[in-house]
Amino acid sequence: MPHTTNLQPGERLDDLLTYELKIIQSPEVFSFSLDAVLLARFAGVPPRGRVLDLCTGNGVIPLLLTTRTEARIDGVEIQPRLVDMARRSVGLNGLSDRVSIVEGDLKEYASPEGAYDAVTVNPPYMPVRSGEHKENPHLAMARHEIGCTLEDVTAACSRLVRRGGRVSMVHRPSRLADIIESMRRHALEPKRIRFVHSRADTEANMVLIEALKEGKPEIRLLPPLIVYKKERQYTQELLDVFYGRKGELADGGAEAADPRGEDLRDGEQRSEGKGDDE
């Protein structure tokens, strides 16, 4: 049974619109966006086993992944306030026996039980440059590479996933060459890439990429994912995911569990991805 929880000042309780899941959010700290939703529905995850989510924030990806797999899921987050929010959301949904939120730095985190079967990560997108992160420190850390760089992220993913395990990431297309180079330096071979476009006539503003630990070189470029068909109307694929008609995006991964899941929340902040200021 889900547990009750007390909201802290400035917090709200949002409905994830799937399996009656709820999540605690605060505009003062961090609210998840479309990038997290898409990553949770793109990633290849095993039916059982162990899954890790790095840069877990308020825990939205582990919560969504519980609708797709029976695996044990750990989330690692460096910011104490987000850790507290994520833990309370997990308890609120009665998922403490399946999801653990760990306060820690991904550069130092070591799994007490060995390697994971799959790792997901929605890292900060933007390198730190002078004057670009003079904002709320929680939001700055979510958007800018203050706590970890792309190289730190790929190194941690490689260290923590088993041989043959999957690493799934969402990022900006402008960093794709850096992502592929970094993944290959750390024995992560990119296998699936899908670009996300706000509309069919716009450049991609997100990229979903999945790699295999020590895999053979071969990349599949999946069809583009279009968010809006016109104005602010979601395309059918997005609606199917948001409202539970499909548990995962098209080609959700060869090792994905049978889809039981749905998706998520009021659409106000889904459209832009983490820190998308373009």
GUKOL-275446 format. One line per 5 residues: their letters; for each residue x, y, z of C-alpha. Coordinates in pm, whole numbers. Layout:
a> X:Y:Z | ...
END
This chain:
mphtt> 0:0:0 | 128:353:-78 | 240:554:221 | 135:904:317 | 389:1184:304
nlqpg> 414:1544:412 | 497:1799:145 | 760:2054:234 | 710:2429:165 | 717:2499:-207
erldd> 650:2136:-304 | 357:1991:-493 | 233:1640:-568 | 196:1560:-938 | 13:1271:-1100
lltye> 225:1063:-1340 | -90:932:-1512 | 32:571:-1500 | -44:302:-1244 | -160:578:-1008
lkiiq> 199:688:-955 | 265:1025:-790 | 579:1235:-772 | 688:1517:-543 | 815:1821:-731
spevf> 921:2176:-661 | 988:2459:-906 | 1245:2583:-654 | 1459:2274:-709 | 1392:2066:-1017
sfsld> 1094:1948:-1221 | 1136:1673:-1475 | 1079:1735:-1845 | 1014:1544:-2165 | 1373:1421:-2186
avlla> 1334:1209:-1873 | 1003:1064:-1991 | 1144:968:-2330 | 1457:813:-2180 | 1246:597:-1946
rfagv> 1048:473:-2248 | 1345:436:-2485 | 1593:250:-2264 | 1635:-123:-2305 | 1580:-277:-1962
pprgr> 1574:-642:-1855 | 1256:-808:-1725 | 1439:-874:-1397 | 1783:-810:-1255 | 1931:-477:-1151
vldlc> 1899:-133:-1312 | 2079:189:-1218 | 1970:546:-1290 | 2245:808:-1257 | 2168:1180:-1207
tgngv> 1830:1058:-1088 | 1708:1399:-969 | 1367:1363:-806 | 1345:997:-908 | 1111:1020:-1205
iplll> 1301:770:-1423 | 1315:493:-1158 | 944:545:-1092 | 858:514:-1460 | 1084:213:-1507
ttrte> 888:21:-1243 | 604:3:-1496 | 828:-175:-1749 | 1039:-416:-1546 | 1043:-618:-1225
aridg> 1414:-541:-1182 | 1551:-384:-867 | 1624:-16:-945 | 1879:210:-777 | 1892:586:-835
veiqp> 2203:792:-754 | 2175:1167:-693 | 2431:1410:-547 | 2192:1683:-423 | 2052:1606:-75
rlvdm> 1725:1790:-123 | 1646:1598:-441 | 1743:1274:-270 | 1494:1348:6 | 1217:1428:-244
arrsv> 1287:1115:-447 | 1286:892:-140 | 955:1034:-23 | 807:979:-371 | 925:618:-369
glngl> 768:564:-26 | 449:742:-128 | 405:496:-415 | 479:190:-201 | 789:105:-404
sdrvs> 1054:99:-132 | 1103:-275:-182 | 1193:-220:-550 | 1354:125:-572 | 1641:265:-364
ivegd> 1764:624:-386 | 2130:671:-294 | 2287:1005:-207 | 2626:1010:-373 | 2860:1129:-644
lkeya> 2849:913:-957 | 3226:954:-990 | 3269:768:-662 | 2963:544:-643 | 3037:172:-622
spega> 2760:-85:-629 | 2769:-310:-322 | 2634:-599:-531 | 2849:-573:-844 | 2765:-464:-1195
ydavt> 2419:-364:-1317 | 2230:-515:-1611 | 2134:-172:-1744 | 2214:192:-1668 | 2016:502:-1761
vnppy> 2133:861:-1731 | 1992:1206:-1803 | 2306:1412:-1738 | 2359:1788:-1735 | 2385:1903:-2095
mpvrs> 2590:2219:-2099 | 2960:2271:-2027 | 3033:2529:-1760 | 3119:2868:-1901 | 3157:3194:-1715
gehke> 2825:3360:-1635 | 2606:3085:-1782 | 2497:2929:-1453 | 2426:3232:-1236 | 2090:3093:-1131
nphla> 1927:2874:-871 | 2212:2637:-772 | 1987:2329:-797 | 1881:2417:-1151 | 2236:2514:-1244
marhe> 2367:2174:-1140 | 2093:1998:-1336 | 2172:2194:-1653 | 2547:2257:-1643 | 2840:2018:-1597
igctl> 2914:2148:-1248 | 2902:1819:-1057 | 3008:1593:-1343 | 3125:1616:-1703 | 3018:1400:-1997
edvta> 3345:1208:-1956 | 3267:1147:-1588 | 2923:1017:-1682 | 3036:771:-1949 | 3321:647:-1728
acsrl> 3076:580:-1444 | 2828:406:-1674 | 3101:178:-1810 | 3233:99:-1465 | 2892:12:-1327
vrrgg> 2731:-188:-1610 | 2812:-553:-1674 | 2968:-678:-1998 | 2683:-698:-2251 | 2470:-463:-2042
rvsmv> 2297:-158:-2186 | 2363:211:-2117 | 2094:456:-2228 | 2135:834:-2232 | 1941:1142:-2341
hrpsr> 2139:1450:-2440 | 2165:1734:-2691 | 2237:1653:-3056 | 2517:1911:-3059 | 2711:1685:-2820
ladii> 2658:1364:-3019 | 3015:1341:-3153 | 3150:1395:-2802 | 2911:1132:-2663 | 3013:866:-2916
esmrr> 3383:936:-2871 | 3354:924:-2494 | 3145:608:-2495 | 3396:428:-2716 | 3684:535:-2493
halep> 3506:353:-2213 | 3414:34:-2403 | 3053:140:-2462 | 2957:74:-2823 | 2663:288:-2947
krirf> 2392:66:-3092 | 2070:270:-3123 | 2020:643:-3184 | 1692:831:-3214 | 1666:1205:-3269
vhsra> 1378:1402:-3117 | 1231:1702:-3301 | 976:1951:-3165 | 812:1953:-3509 | 880:1778:-3839
dtean> 1026:2096:-3990 | 1269:2176:-3706 | 1617:2056:-3617 | 1647:1787:-3352 | 1670:1925:-2998
mvlie> 1728:1594:-2819 | 1900:1266:-2894 | 1838:929:-2734 | 2135:693:-2752 | 2187:340:-2625
alkeg> 2520:158:-2605 | 2628:-197:-2530 | 2921:-268:-2297 | 3195:-421:-2512 | 2955:-457:-2805
kpeir> 3052:-488:-3171 | 3050:-170:-3385 | 2710:-121:-3548 | 2473:174:-3504 | 2105:175:-3595
llppl> 1955:518:-3668 | 1590:493:-3574 | 1312:703:-3730 | 1291:1056:-3589 | 1055:1115:-3301
ivykk> 829:1417:-3364 | 676:1577:-3054 | 416:1814:-3201 | 213:1771:-3519 | 92:2134:-3516
erqyt> 79:2416:-3268 | 106:2243:-2928 | -74:1921:-3022 | 123:1606:-2947 | 176:1347:-3219
qelld> 1:1013:-3181 | 320:834:-3072 | 369:1079:-2786 | 4:1057:-2683 | 15:678:-2687
vfygr> 310:687:-2448 | 177:964:-2224 | -164:808:-2172 | -69:445:-2141 | -162:298:-2477
kgela> 206:200:-2520 | 458:127:-2248 | 763:220:-2451 | 870:406:-2760 | 893:223:-3091
dggae> 1181:-26:-3084 | 1217:2:-2708 | 1509:-242:-2694 | 1566:-608:-2766 | 1585:-695:-2397
aadpr> 1295:-477:-2287 | 1034:-629:-2059 | 679:-690:-2173 | 529:-338:-2170 | 295:-286:-1876
gedlr> 360:83:-1836 | 203:406:-1929 | 319:762:-1903 | 300:1073:-1736 | 187:1404:-1617
dgeqr> 41:1733:-1719 | 206:1850:-2038 | 316:2196:-1936 | 689:2125:-1894 | 734:1821:-2115
segkg> 823:2000:-2433 | 1164:2143:-2363 | 1402:1893:-2210 | 1636:1971:-1924 | 1766:2325:-1950
dde> 1669:2360:-2316 | 1712:2729:-2388 | 1719:2722:-2762
END
